[in-house]
Amino acid sequence: MKFINYEKEYKNFGRCLCVETENVLLMASLEYGPRILYYGLKGEANILFEDINRDFSLNVEGYGVWYTYGGHRLWRSPEIVPETYYPDNAKISAVTDGEKIILAAEPTPFGTQYTIELSFNDDETLNVKNIISNVSDKPLKFAPWSITGLAPGGTEYIELNREDTGYLPNRTVVLWPYSKVKDNRFNLEDGRVTLKMDPSVPEAFKVGLNVVSGEARYVCGNQTYIKRFEKYNPEFSYPDFGCNFETYTNGSFIECEIVGDERDYAPGEKAVINEVWEIKKN
């Protein structure tokens, strides 16, 4: 699908590339990243989280300060410092031909390069191709990890595996040390998980799941955000006890996270996570 694009300053995020279809507005930073900072229906609010005050940052010794900024970003898993938190504060290149946008950062000191490719389908859904390339001269072991920070005040819905596997297990539920099992924001049912983003609860909570359906939804304000991704693959070596989907929340935002295959990627090889985003009125 064709779209229009132009550049503008957005709040305190600096220069952004704005992309419009008939009903959807998207913004990606040109100052750092690659980062998608804005996604929503025209006339509605940004469904993505915006860290206006730069409340979330980490001083990565020897490399500078990493900032959350908000929105959608691309990381490598497992989560370690400094590789995962290498600051993505340098300007990126943005190439567009009216049908596809390629946002690419400079290579990191750890032999990786991060790229996000964007294109719209005829129904205005958005293809998000997250790419980590091994630009070193040796194999690198990691998993691609895409993270979408979403605006406060909504509820996330994730369908669980309903397949009857007999004597074998069919659902993975992984908790982090800071996650309280009886957290009131978290609801585990036989076929579904819900996680509320409650600004009145500052404590962090995170859970990992094997999402066979390849879909998660976030309902916030007047909009529903739908993320579709590659289904759980039992042949993959997912990190974090075998999760292909993880979600995190605190008192400021909620994150919808997709994790890929953890393995050795050869020089020149690309680790890819494909997603399709949809935004619609409730």
Secondary structure, 3 states (H helix, E strand, C coil): CCCEEEEEECCCCCEEEEEECCCEEEEEECCCCCCEEEEEECCCCCCECECCCCCCEEEECCCEEEECCECEEEEEECCCCCCCCCCCCCCCEEEECCCCEEEECCCCCCCEEEEEEEEECCCCCEEEEEEEEECCCCCEEEEEEEEEEECCCCEEEEECCCCCCCCCCCCCEEECCCCCCCCCCEEECCCEEEEECCCCCCCCEEEEECCCCCEEEEEECCEEEEEEECCCCCCCCCHHHHCCEEEEECCCCEEEEEECCCEEECCCCEEEEEEEEEEEEC
